[in-house]
Amino acid sequence: MEMLQTLLGVLFVLGLSCGGWLIWGATQSRQRKHELALARERELTKREQLRIESEERVQERADRIYLDAVQRHTGELPPPAEDGNPSKST
């Protein structure tokens, strides 16, 4: 009977120590998952920001080409529009 109690005691201590490691591992796994989700979100945000900046550069270039063409053909620049977009002037 004492052998059974000793065996149960050893198994209990092993269970406690392994259980701690299992809980620690699960916690680390959740933390890593959260960090990866944040990194993914940062990457998507950066890509969207770069896309918007690219579209702005394209629009600025189109505006510059339009103003150059108007100046070459008429000798003068069109009046600036209210919102700063020359193609929408009335």
N, C-alpha and C positions, 0 to 999 in steps of 0.2 A: 504494500500500500504506500509505503514511503517512497518507493521507486516511482510509482505513478504520480505522486505529488511533485516530486523533483522534476520528472519529465514534463508535467503540466506547467510547472513554474518556468522551466527553461523555454518551453514553447510560448508561454505568455510574454516573457521578456523579448524573445525573438520577434514575436508578433508586434510588440510595441515599437521596437527599433525599426523594423521593416515598415510598419505603418507610418512612422514619421517620415521615412524616406519617400514613401508613396505619396503622402500628402505634399511634401516639398516638391516632388516631381510634377504633380498635378498643378501646383501653384505656378511653378516655373513655366509649364506648358501654356497655361492661360495667359501669363504675362507676355510670353513670346508671341502668342497669337495676337494679343492686343498691340504689341509693338509693330508687328508686320502689317496689321490693318492701318495703323497710323502712317507707316512708311508708304503704303499703297495710296492712301489718301493724299499725302504730300506729293507723290509722283503725279497723280492725276491733276492736282491743283497746278503744279509747275507746268505740265503739258498744256493745260487750258490757258494759263497765263502766256506761254510762248505762242500759242495759236492766236490769241487776241492781239499780241504785239505784232505778229506777222501780218494780220489783217489790217492793222493800223498803218504799217509801213506800205502795204499795197495801196491803201486808200490815199496816203500822202503822195505816193509816186503818181497815182492817177490824177490827183488834183494838180500836181506840178506840171504834168504833161498837158493837161487841159489848159492851164493858165499860159504855158508857153505857146501852145497852138493859137490861142486867142490873141495873144500879144503879137505873134508873127503875122497873123492874118488881118488884124485890125489896127495894130500899132499902139493899142492901149489895153489896159487890163480892165476886166469887168468890175463893177462895184462889188465890194464884199457883201455876202449875204449875212443875215441876222445870226445864223448858227455857225458861220464860218465855212460852210460848204458852198463853193462857188457854183456848183451845178444846179442848185435849187434856187438861184436868184430869180426874181420876177421882174 
